Amino acid sequence: MSHSGGGGASPPANPDPFPPFGVHESRRIYDSPWCGLRRDVVVLPSGALQEYHVFEVSDAVSVVPVLPDGSIVMIGQYRYPHGKTHWELPAGRINEGEKPADGAARELEEETGYRAGRLEPLPGFYPTNGISAHYAHQFRAVDCELVGAPQPDDSEQLIVRVFRPDEVRALLASGRVEDGFTAIGLMYHLLFAE
């Protein structure tokens, strides 16, 4: 899928890359099956040393599930870190050795009970590129059909709801879509659906 989206204008090129910082030393601070933290001391262009903490977490996927009539499936999900429940797109980590599209299809079915007729890639992004190389792959799941009940993990509390496109636009315009994966995925879907 080609994403021009700029009304026919060609997108400007990225800036020329800067030389990477040198690494004076690197030390593991924390490791778990979920994440890691690394403390690097980098060499700045001036020659000065600076401490840099890098959060390590595996890449993720998020999916915009679209029904044949254009409606969008979303989940209401509780998030422990901030204690809120809000509307989100199905999303999750990519398993080791799993292709992003396979992870997207798996997360879609596990969290919603829907299966995609086909998956179309959307632009991905770095959610926290100041502290992590963590990358989010995004997909639009087209012609979704309900094939079963959601199968959430024990730590997931969620409900599934279908929204009309105008309801999704209203949620975005109100600022109530507080999850970055969801906001970016829905905006790309709406941009490229026009």
DRENTIVO-517421 format. One line per 10 residues: number of its first residue (from 1); their letters; for each residue z, x, y of N, C-alpha, C, CB. Coordinates in pm, 1 decimal. Last residue first. Glycine has a CB too. Layout:
// residues N
NUM	a	Z:X:Y:Z:X:Y:Z:X:Y:Z:X:Y; ...
This chain:
// residues 194
194	eafllhymlg	292.5:-956.7:813.2:215.6:-1026.1:919.0:69.9:-989.4:914.0:271.3:-993.3:1057.2; 421.6:-800.9:637.8:378.7:-931.3:586.6:290.3:-1003.1:687.1:499.8:-1018.1:552.5; 511.8:-578.0:768.3:390.6:-563.0:688.0:340.2:-695.0:631.2:415.8:-466.6:575.5; 739.6:-684.1:901.5:634.7:-612.5:975.1:503.8:-609.6:896.5:679.9:-469.1:1006.7; 894.8:-785.1:691.7:840.3:-877.0:790.8:727.5:-812.7:870.4:950.0:-924.0:884.9; 954.4:-542.0:555.2:885.9:-652.6:487.1:820.5:-745.5:589.2:984.9:-731.8:398.4; 1088.7:-398.6:756.4:960.7:-349.7:704.7:883.5:-461.2:634.6:983.3:-232.6:608.0; 1313.0:-571.2:782.2:1224.0:-547.4:896.1:1089.0:-492.6:851.3:1289.0:-450.8:994.8; 1428.0:-556.0:525.9:1376.0:-684.0:574.5:1280.0:-664.3:691.7:1491.3:-775.7:616.4; 1499.4:-279.4:519.4:1408.5:-337.9:420.5:1346.0:-467.8:468.6:1481.9:-362.5:290.8
184	iatfgdevrg	1679.1:-260.8:736.2:1553.8:-184.1:736.8:1453.6:-243.8:638.9:1580.2:-36.6:701.7; 1884.0:-439.8:653.4:1814.9:-457.5:781.4:1679.9:-385.3:780.4:1902.4:-405.5:897.6; 1962.2:-328.8:402.9:1909.1:-464.6:413.7:1829.3:-482.7:542.1:2022.5:-566.7:407.9; 2056.3:-76.4:467.1:1951.2:-89.8:366.1:1881.7:-225.6:382.0:2010.2:-74.6:222.2; 2264.3:-145.4:652.2:2143.4:-75.8:695.2:2028.2:-87.5:596.8:2173.9:68.2:717.8; 2430.6:-444.9:694.1:2398.4:-341.4:596.4:2266.0:-277.4:634.4:2392.4:-399.7:452.4; 2448.4:-653.6:870.0:2520.5:-531.0:902.6:2495.2:-417.3:804.5:2666.8:-559.3:908.2; 2307.5:-901.4:1010.2:2272.5:-818.7:894.6:2329.4:-679.9:922.9:2114.6:-814.3:869.4; 2365.8:-1018.8:1249.9:2462.3:-1037.4:1141.8:2423.7:-965.0:1013.7:2478.6:-1183.5:1113.2; 2197.0:-1028.3:1463.8:2274.4:-905.7:1445.3:2374.5:-914.6:1332.1:2346.2:-871.5:1571.5
174	sallarvedp	2027.8:-1237.1:1498.4:2167.1:-1260.3:1535.7:2250.8:-1132.8:1528.7:2227.6:-1366.2:1445.9; 1788.6:-1147.5:1390.7:1797.9:-1161.6:1536.4:1942.1:-1179.5:1583.1:1713.7:-1279.9:1583.1; 1849.7:-1163.5:1113.5:1822.3:-1034.3:1177.9:1842.9:-1043.3:1329.2:1678.2:-987.9:1146.8; 1880.8:-1443.2:1085.7:1990.0:-1351.5:1049.2:1971.7:-1216.7:1118.0:1996.5:-1332.3:895.7; 1624.3:-1526.3:1164.0:1740.7:-1567.3:1242.6:1861.3:-1478.6:1212.3:1775.0:-1714.3:1214.7; 1468.3:-1417.8:956.9:1446.1:-1373.0:1096.5:1566.5:-1407.4:1183.9:1317.7:-1438.0:1155.5; 1574.1:-1571.1:749.1:1589.6:-1425.4:746.5:1570.3:-1368.8:887.4:1488.5:-1360.7:647.4; 1488.0:-1824.0:825.3:1631.4:-1798.3:815.9:1659.8:-1647.5:816.4:1689.2:-1863.3:688.7; 1213.7:-1794.5:802.1:1269.6:-1817.3:935.3:1420.9:-1797.1:936.4:1235.3:-1958.4:983.6; 1183.9:-1758.4:519.3:1155.6:-1648.1:611.6:1214.3:-1669.3:751.0:1006.9:-1628.4:622.8
164	rfvrvilqes	1469.6:-1901.6:346.6:1335.0:-1913.8:402.7:1309.5:-1796.0:496.6:1317.6:-2049.9:478.0; 1658.3:-1760.1:78.3:1643.9:-1787.7:220.8:1496.4:-1807.6:256.9:1704.8:-1673.1:304.4; 1869.7:-1808.9:-195.9:1731.3:-1798.5:-150.8:1724.5:-1842.8:-4.4:1635.8:-1885.1:-240.4; 2145.3:-1621.7:-326.8:2094.0:-1733.4:-246.2:1950.3:-1704.2:-205.0:2183.2:-1757.5:-120.5; 2415.3:-1532.2:-533.4:2271.5:-1523.5:-508.5:2227.6:-1645.7:-429.4:2191.7:-1512.4:-641.7; 2715.0:-1339.6:-493.2:2648.1:-1467.4:-515.6:2501.9:-1449.1:-477.0:2715.6:-1584.1:-433.1; 2951.7:-1099.3:-625.2:2832.9:-1141.3:-550.2:2790.5:-1282.3:-586.3:2718.0:-1045.4:-575.2; 3128.3:-818.2:-674.9:3149.6:-960.5:-654.5:3034.2:-1009.1:-568.9:3289.4:-990.7:-587.5; 3147.0:-543.7:-885.3:3059.7:-619.5:-794.9:3097.6:-767.2:-793.5:2912.4:-603.4:-836.2; 3287.2:-410.2:-1076.2:3331.4:-391.9:-937.6:3248.9:-472.8:-838.1:3325.1:-245.5:-900.7
154	ddpqpagvle	3153.1:-466.4:-1313.6:3288.5:-519.8:-1294.5:3333.2:-512.7:-1148.9:3387.4:-444.3:-1381.8; 2809.1:-544.4:-1221.5:2912.7:-455.4:-1273.3:3049.0:-518.2:-1246.5:2902.9:-313.6:-1208.4; 2627.9:-854.7:-1287.9:2689.8:-754.0:-1201.2:2788.1:-665.5:-1276.7:2760.9:-821.5:-1085.5; 2380.7:-1000.2:-1377.8:2471.9:-924.5:-1464.4:2539.9:-815.8:-1381.9:2395.6:-862.2:-1586.0; 2252.5:-1330.5:-1312.0:2288.3:-1195.3:-1268.4:2387.2:-1131.8:-1365.9:2348.2:-1198.3:-1126.2; 2061.1:-1495.7:-1570.5:2174.0:-1492.4:-1477.5:2197.8:-1348.9:-1431.9:2302.2:-1551.0:-1543.4; 1698.9:-1510.9:-1575.4:1832.2:-1514.2:-1635.2:1938.2:-1515.7:-1527.6:1853.3:-1394.6:-1728.2; 1463.9:-1518.8:-1439.6:1455.3:-1497.8:-1584.4:1591.5:-1500.9:-1652.2:1387.7:-1365.7:-1613.5; 1277.9:-1632.5:-1171.8:1411.5:-1630.2:-1229.2:1400.1:-1620.4:-1381.1:1492.3:-1756.3:-1187.6; 1031.3:-1421.1:-1029.7:1066.5:-1541.8:-1104.5:1204.3:-1523.6:-1165.6:961.1:-1572.8:-1214.5
144	cdvarfqhay	842.5:-1302.0:-749.6:961.0:-1297.8:-835.6:979.7:-1430.3:-908.0:1086.5:-1264.3:-753.2; 618.9:-1209.6:-598.0:605.7:-1312.1:-702.6:721.2:-1307.0:-802.2:473.3:-1295.0:-776.6; 724.9:-872.0:-536.2:639.8:-987.1:-506.1:631.5:-1079.7:-626.8:498.8:-941.1:-464.1; 949.7:-672.7:-393.3:923.5:-733.0:-523.6:852.0:-865.3:-498.8:1056.5:-753.8:-606.2; 917.3:-386.2:-212.2:905.9:-531.6:-201.2:869.4:-580.7:-340.9:797.5:-576.0:-91.7; 1142.5:-108.0:-186.3:1032.4:-180.0:-249.3:1036.2:-326.1:-208.0:1038.8:-167.0:-402.6; 1254.3:218.3:-94.4:1251.3:73.8:-75.4:1125.2:13.0:-136.4:1259.7:39.6:73.7; 1489.9:472.9:-144.6:1354.1:425.5:-173.8:1355.7:274.1:-159.8:1305.9:469.6:-318.2; 1692.7:672.1:40.4:1679.4:534.5:-7.4:1531.3:499.7:-22.4:1749.6:435.0:89.6; 1866.4:976.3:-16.7:1743.9:907.5:24.5:1738.6:769.4:-37.6:1619.1:988.7:-15.1
134	hasigntpyf	2086.4:1233.2:86.3:2073.5:1104.4:16.5:1953.7:1026.8:72.7:2204.8:1020.2:30.4; 2155.5:1457.9:214.0:2013.8:1447.3:179.5:1986.0:1319.4:99.2:1969.0:1571.1:99.3; 2395.6:1423.6:483.6:2355.2:1410.1:344.0:2203.8:1407.2:329.3:2415.3:1284.4:283.9; 2460.0:1423.0:752.3:2559.1:1476.9:659.3:2514.1:1478.0:513.9:2684.8:1398.5:670.3; 2246.2:1324.3:889.5:2326.9:1425.8:956.4:2427.4:1491.5:864.0:2398.8:1365.3:1073.0; 2134.1:1116.8:743.4:2075.1:1250.1:731.6:2146.4:1358.3:811.6:1933.3:1244.8:774.2; 2196.4:865.9:609.1:2296.2:946.0:681.0:2250.4:1091.1:685.6:2436.3:934.9:613.6; 1968.6:741.1:494.8:2069.8:661.6:564.0:2166.1:743.4:650.7:2148.4:584.6:463.6; 1640.9:811.5:513.0:1766.2:883.3:491.0:1876.1:807.7:565.1:1756.7:1033.2:539.5; 1394.8:589.2:360.4:1465.4:649.2:473.1:1588.3:726.1:424.7:1506.6:541.1:574.6
124	gplpelrgar	1066.3:450.3:280.2:1206.4:481.0:254.2:1268.8:549.2:374.8:1220.3:569.6:129.7; 830.9:188.0:314.0:881.2:318.0:357.5:1029.9:333.3:326.7:856.7:336.8:507.0; 774.9:22.0:-3.7:792.4:16.5:141.5:840.1:154.9:186.1:895.1:-97.3:184.2; 570.8:-45.2:-287.1:660.0:44.5:-212.5:658.9:12.8:-63.5:619.6:190.4:-234.9; 590.0:-337.0:-477.0:511.7:-265.1:-376.6:605.1:-172.9:-300.8:439.0:-363.2:-279.2; 583.9:-470.2:-800.3:661.0:-399.3:-698.9:566.0:-325.8:-606.7:761.5:-301.1:-763.4; 524.7:-799.8:-934.1:484.0:-660.1:-909.3:573.1:-602.7:-799.6:331.6:-650.6:-868.4; 695.5:-996.8:-1013.4:559.2:-999.1:-1066.1:496.9:-861.2:-1048.9:473.3:-1107.7:-995.0; 1036.9:-915.9:-1088.1:920.9:-906.9:-999.1:790.5:-926.0:-1076.1:919.8:-771.8:-926.6; 1298.1:-1136.0:-1178.0:1208.6:-1026.7:-1217.2:1084.8:-1031.8:-1127.6:1168.7:-1036.9:-1369.4
114	ygteeelera	1642.2:-1223.2:-1115.2:1498.8:-1237.8:-1091.8:1423.6:-1113.9:-1139.1:1470.8:-1263.3:-943.1; 1910.3:-1178.7:-1127.0:1852.9:-1254.9:-1238.1:1703.4:-1278.6:-1222.1:1923.5:-1387.5:-1251.5; 2038.4:-1019.2:-934.7:1991.2:-1153.1:-897.4:1947.8:-1240.1:-1014.7:1877.2:-1140.5:-802.8; 2128.3:-776.6:-1040.8:2204.2:-837.8:-931.6:2161.5:-980.0:-897.9:2192.0:-753.6:-809.6; 1950.7:-711.5:-1251.9:2095.9:-710.4:-1273.2:2169.2:-791.1:-1166.3:2148.0:-566.6:-1274.2; 1696.8:-728.5:-1127.8:1731.9:-820.7:-1235.8:1883.0:-827.0:-1258.0:1662.1:-779.1:-1365.2; 1719.0:-526.4:-928.2:1677.9:-662.7:-895.4:1724.9:-760.8:-1002.3:1525.4:-670.3:-879.9; 1781.3:-296.6:-1078.1:1878.8:-351.0:-983.8:1847.0:-496.0:-947.5:1883.1:-265.4:-857.5; 1534.2:-269.8:-1224.3:1663.3:-287.9:-1292.3:1767.0:-351.3:-1199.5:1715.6:-153.0:-1344.2; 1347.5:-228.1:-1021.3:1331.9:-342.8:-1111.5:1463.7:-373.6:-1182.1:1220.8:-315.6:-1215.3
104	agdapkegen	1453.0:10.7:-912.1:1440.7:-110.2:-830.2:1430.6:-234.6:-917.6:1318.4:-100.6:-738.2; 1426.4:186.9:-1125.9:1559.3:155.5:-1074.1:1558.5:28.5:-991.3:1612.0:270.6:-990.9; 1148.5:193.1:-1139.4:1224.2:140.5:-1253.9:1366.2:104.4:-1212.1:1227.4:243.3:-1369.1; 1090.7:312.9:-893.8:1043.2:176.3:-919.7:1117.7:113.6:-1037.8:891.6:176.6:-947.1; 1213.5:574.2:-927.3:1261.4:477.3:-828.1:1216.0:333.3:-855.5:1214.2:518.7:-691.0; 1282.6:662.0:-1269.7:1189.0:655.8:-1157.6:1238.2:551.2:-1057.8:1044.6:622.2:-1206.7; 1560.8:841.9:-1396.2:1495.9:712.7:-1375.4:1399.7:721.7:-1256.7:1601.4:601.2:-1352.0; 1711.9:1071.5:-1417.7:1586.6:1064.9:-1492.2:1508.2:935.7:-1473.5:1614.6:1083.3:-1635.9; 2007.6:896.4:-1348.4:1948.8:1027.9:-1373.9:1824.3:1013.6:-1462.1:2052.4:1122.0:-1441.1; 1948.9:594.4:-1160.2:2009.1:667.9:-1270.7:1938.2:800.6:-1291.4:2005.1:585.0:-1399.3
94	irgaplewht	1989.8:525.2:-823.6:1892.2:554.9:-927.6:1963.8:635.3:-1035.6:1768.1:633.1:-870.1; 2214.3:275.3:-697.6:2178.1:413.2:-726.5:2070.7:421.6:-833.7:2300.5:491.5:-769.4; 2100.4:-21.7:-521.3:2190.8:58.4:-604.4:2137.3:197.5:-625.8:2213.8:-8.5:-738.2; 2043.3:-365.4:-430.5:2031.2:-221.5:-409.8:2126.0:-149.2:-503.3:2060.3:-183.7:-262.8; 1931.5:-669.6:-295.4:1973.5:-596.2:-414.5:1946.8:-446.7:-393.6:1899.1:-648.7:-541.5; 2034.2:-712.9:48.0:1929.5:-704.8:-53.0:1988.2:-640.6:-178.1:1806.4:-624.1:-0.9; 2304.4:-921.1:169.4:2238.2:-794.1:145.0:2118.2:-815.9:53.8:2336.1:-692.0:83.3; 2548.6:-1078.2:366.2:2420.9:-1089.4:295.3:2353.2:-953.4:288.3:2328.3:-1192.0:364.5; 2900.1:-991.8:305.4:2785.0:-1028.1:388.7:2658.5:-1030.4:304.6:2769.2:-929.8:506.7; 3237.8:-944.1:329.7:3133.8:-1000.3:243.1:3019.7:-1041.4:334.1:3187.0:-1122.8:157.2
84	kghpyryqgi	3445.7:-655.1:397.6:3364.5:-770.7:437.0:3274.9:-817.1:322.6:3279.1:-736.7:559.7; 3588.2:-419.8:357.5:3651.4:-547.0:324.4:3571.7:-670.9:358.7:3779.6:-554.9:391.8; 3496.7:-166.4:379.4:3530.3:-235.2:504.7:3586.6:-375.4:481.5:3407.4:-244.2:593.3; 3494.6:-81.7:102.3:3531.9:10.5:210.9:3567.3:-57.8:343.1:3419.8:106.1:235.0; 3416.2:-315.7:-61.6:3553.3:-269.2:-53.5:3581.1:-179.8:67.6:3587.6:-195.8:-178.3; 3221.2:-583.4:-2.4:3219.5:-437.1:6.7:3360.6:-387.6:34.7:3121.1:-388.5:117.4; 3068.6:-855.7:-165.3:3191.9:-799.3:-110.3:3182.1:-646.8:-113.2:3317.2:-848.8:-190.3; 2760.7:-1018.8:-92.2:2835.3:-919.7:-168.3:2957.5:-870.9:-91.9:2745.8:-802.4:-203.3; 2509.3:-1234.0:-150.6:2631.0:-1222.6:-71.4:2724.0:-1133.4:-149.7:2696.3:-1362.8:-41.1; 2169.6:-1142.4:-176.9:2299.8:-1157.7:-240.3:2409.0:-1149.6:-134.8:2321.2:-1050.3:-349.2
74	mvisgdplvp	1849.7:-1309.5:-158.9:1950.1:-1213.5:-112.6:2080.3:-1238.8:-186.6:1971.3:-1223.8:41.2; 1507.2:-1368.9:-174.1:1633.4:-1375.8:-247.2:1727.2:-1268.1:-192.6:1610.6:-1357.7:-401.3; 1292.7:-1545.1:37.3:1350.7:-1415.9:3.6:1486.5:-1437.5:-62.2:1364.0:-1326.4:129.5; 976.5:-1722.9:25.0:1121.4:-1717.1:41.2:1174.8:-1583.6:-11.1:1189.3:-1835.2:-32.2; 711.4:-1731.8:-46.1:748.1:-1647.0:66.7:897.3:-1640.1:94.7:679.1:-1694.5:188.0; 654.5:-1864.4:-277.3:639.6:-1941.2:-152.9:679.1:-1860.3:-28.9:723.9:-2068.0:-159.9; 712.0:-1672.7:-480.5:572.4:-1709.4:-452.5:552.2:-1787.9:-322.9:518.8:-1790.0:-566.3; 974.2:-1463.8:-333.4:927.2:-1567.8:-424.8:782.8:-1604.9:-389.2:1020.0:-1693.5:-418.7; 1073.7:-1132.2:-310.9:995.7:-1238.2:-246.3:945.6:-1335.2:-352.3:876.5:-1178.8:-165.5; 1327.6:-908.2:-258.3:1271.7:-999.5:-358.4:1204.4:-1120.0:-291.0:1382.4:-1047.3:-455.2
64	vvsvadsvef	1331.8:-593.4:-163.0:1314.6:-722.1:-95.1:1250.2:-816.9:-196.7:1225.9:-708.3:37.3; 1561.3:-345.7:-267.3:1448.1:-430.8:-302.6:1449.2:-558.1:-218.2:1451.2:-465.8:-452.8; 1645.7:-0.2:-275.3:1674.3:-136.7:-232.2:1545.0:-216.4:-245.5:1729.8:-140.9:-84.4; 1790.0:285.4:-436.7:1678.0:193.0:-416.4:1731.4:65.9:-351.7:1605.3:160.6:-551.5; 1896.3:631.2:-391.3:1916.3:488.1:-414.0:1785.2:412.2:-398.2:2021.7:432.3:-317.2; 2013.3:955.1:-506.4:1925.1:866.9:-431.5:1941.7:721.6:-476.2:1779.7:911.2:-448.0; 2361.3:1060.5:-523.0:2226.4:1043.8:-578.6:2145.9:944.0:-496.3:2233.7:997.5:-725.3; 2524.0:1259.6:-280.0:2521.1:1134.8:-356.1:2377.5:1115.0:-403.4:2571.3:1011.7:-269.6; 2719.4:1473.5:-94.5:2616.0:1464.9:-197.5:2630.5:1334.6:-276.2:2623.6:1586.6:-292.7; 2768.1:1585.7:229.0:2804.4:1481.8:133.0:2689.7:1466.5:34.5:2835.9:1346.0:204.5
54	vhyeqlagsp	2854.6:1885.6:368.1:2741.6:1808.7:315.5:2792.4:1713.8:207.8:2630.7:1903.0:258.5; 2968.1:2043.0:658.2:3006.7:1969.5:537.4:2890.8:1879.0:495.6:3137.1:1885.6:561.4; 2959.4:2357.0:797.2:2881.4:2234.1:781.5:2924.6:2168.2:650.8:2726.2:2263.3:782.5; 3056.8:2599.9:1036.3:3089.6:2523.2:917.0:3008.8:2393.6:914.8:3241.1:2493.0:911.3; 2859.4:2868.1:1154.9:2917.7:2735.9:1178.1:2941.5:2667.4:1045.3:2826.3:2649.6:1267.9; 2803.9:3181.1:1318.4:2833.1:3106.6:1195.9:2895.4:2972.7:1232.8:2927.5:3187.3:1102.1; 2532.2:3304.3:1521.3:2669.6:3256.1:1504.8:2682.8:3180.2:1372.5:2710.5:3165.2:1624.1; 2267.3:3349.7:1553.6:2340.1:3444.1:1469.3:2483.9:3402.8:1446.7:2336.5:3581.2:1530.3; 2122.4:3161.6:1678.1:2185.5:3262.0:1765.5:2254.1:3372.2:1686.0:2286.8:3195.3:1857.7; 2052.6:2991.5:1467.3:1950.4:3079.2:1524.3:2008.4:3188.8:1614.5:1851.5:2996.8:1602.8
44	lvvvdrrlgc	2339.6:3010.4:1240.6:2260.3:2944.5:1343.6:2155.5:3041.3:1399.3:2351.4:2892.0:1457.1; 2417.3:3001.7:914.3:2385.3:3098.5:1018.5:2292.5:3029.5:1118.0:2319.2:3228.7:958.8; 2685.5:2805.5:774.2:2544.6:2833.4:801.4:2531.6:2933.6:915.2:2469.0:2703.7:835.4; 2884.2:2740.5:514.8:2888.7:2812.4:642.1:2746.0:2858.0:666.9:2991.9:2935.1:640.1; 2953.5:2431.9:353.6:2865.3:2545.7:377.2:2902.7:2611.7:509.0:2716.6:2501.9:378.0; 3109.2:2248.5:124.9:3136.8:2312.9:253.3:3049.0:2436.2:262.5:3288.7:2349.8:268.4; 3036.0:1936.9:-28.1:3011.8:2080.8:-23.0:3043.4:2132.0:116.2:2865.7:2114.2:-61.7; 3120.9:1679.7:-241.4:3131.7:1731.1:-105.8:3122.8:1883.1:-111.7:3264.5:1684.9:-37.8; 2982.0:1406.2:-431.1:3035.2:1540.6:-417.6:3041.5:1578.8:-270.2:2949.6:1641.5:-496.6; 3009.7:1107.0:-635.8:2970.1:1183.2:-518.2:3029.7:1323.4:-521.6:3013.1:1110.6:-390.8
34	wpsdyirrse	3050.7:995.8:-891.9:2991.7:916.0:-784.5:2938.9:998.5:-669.1:3092.0:819.6:-733.0; 3180.7:1166.2:-1067.1:3054.8:1105.0:-1113.3:2981.3:1030.0:-1001.8:3083.0:1009.2:-1228.6; 3274.5:1428.2:-833.2:3307.5:1314.5:-919.2:3175.6:1259.9:-972.3:3389.7:1203.1:-841.4; 3403.6:1702.0:-651.2:3300.6:1648.7:-739.8:3355.5:1530.5:-816.9:3249.4:1756.9:-836.5; 3462.6:1900.7:-362.9:3496.4:1783.3:-443.3:3376.6:1742.9:-527.4:3541.6:1665.7:-353.6; 3383.1:2146.6:-268.6:3515.9:2098.4:-232.4:3559.5:1986.3:-325.8:3517.8:2050.1:-86.9; 3199.9:2435.7:-326.9:3223.3:2298.0:-369.8:3366.8:2260.8:-333.7:3197.3:2280.7:-523.6; 3057.3:2639.0:-75.0:3169.2:2616.8:-166.9:3181.9:2467.9:-198.3:3301.5:2670.9:-106.7; 2864.2:2902.6:49.7:2865.6:2761.6:9.8:2975.2:2743.2:-94.0:2726.2:2716.1:-46.8; 2766.6:3117.4:322.8:2842.6:3088.9:200.6:2841.6:2939.0:174.9:2988.8:3141.7:211.8
24	hvgfppfpdp	2539.5:3137.0:483.6:2629.8:3251.6:471.2:2714.9:3238.8:345.3:2720.0:3263.6:595.8; 2218.5:3035.8:493.4:2347.8:2998.7:435.3:2428.8:3125.9:412.7:2329.5:2919.1:301.3; 2014.1:2970.3:783.1:2053.9:3052.2:669.8:2189.4:3006.6:619.0:2057.6:3201.0:708.1; 1836.5:2673.6:870.0:1952.8:2760.4:887.8:1968.4:2848.2:764.2:2081.9:2676.8:913.1; 1473.8:2675.3:879.2:1603.4:2627.4:828.3:1714.6:2726.3:861.1:1596.7:2604.5:675.9; 1274.9:2651.7:1175.1:1317.7:2731.6:1059.6:1453.1:2680.7:1009.9:1326.3:2883.3:1096.7; 1144.8:2323.6:1243.8:1223.4:2438.7:1283.6:1252.5:2522.8:1159.5:1355.2:2395.0:1354.4; 815.4:2185.4:1215.7:949.4:2210.3:1161.1:1014.8:2334.3:1222.1:941.7:2225.9:1009.8; 672.7:1993.2:1479.0:665.0:2111.5:1393.3:804.5:2143.3:1342.3:604.3:2233.4:1469.7; 735.9:1636.9:1460.5:736.3:1766.0:1530.3:720.3:1880.1:1430.7:866.6:1783.9:1611.6
14	nappsagggg	498.3:1413.7:1303.8:633.3:1466.9:1319.1:626.5:1597.5:1397.1:701.2:1488.4:1180.7; 236.6:1248.1:1489.7:282.7:1340.5:1386.2:428.9:1376.3:1410.0:195.5:1468.2:1383.6; 215.2:898.3:1566.5:227.6:1037.7:1607.7:278.1:1123.0:1492.6:321.3:1050.3:1728.3; -7.7:675.2:1394.9:128.9:719.2:1423.2:131.0:864.5:1469.0:217.4:701.8:1299.4; -274.2:514.9:1566.0:-233.2:613.2:1466.8:-91.5:659.0:1498.9:-331.3:734.0:1463.2; -299.3:163.3:1621.7:-271.3:298.1:1671.4:-233.2:389.6:1556.1:-158.9:295.4:1776.9; -311.8:-86.4:1507.1:-431.9:-4.4:1505.8:-410.5:136.8:1555.6:-536.5:-68.9:1587.3; -52.3:-184.0:1525.5:-158.3:-252.1:1597.8:-284.8:-167.7:1607.6:-110.7:-289.2:1736.0; 102.7:-32.0:1349.7:113.0:-8.2:1492.6:2.7:-73.2:1571.9:113.4:137.1:1519.5; 76.4:-65.9:1065.3:175.8:-139.1:1140.1:177.7:-121.4:1291.2:303.5:-103.4:1089.8
4	shsm	9.9:83.0:828.5:-26.1:130.0:962.4:66.3:66.7:1064.2:-173.8:97.5:995.5; 57.0:148.6:520.8:143.2:93.6:624.8:101.0:150.3:759.2:292.4:125.0:596.3; -90.0:62.7:213.9:-98.4:138.9:338.7:-14.7:69.6:444.1:-245.7:153.6:386.4; 0.0:85.2:-117.2:0.0:0.0:0.0:0.0:89.5:123.1:122.3:-96.8:0.0
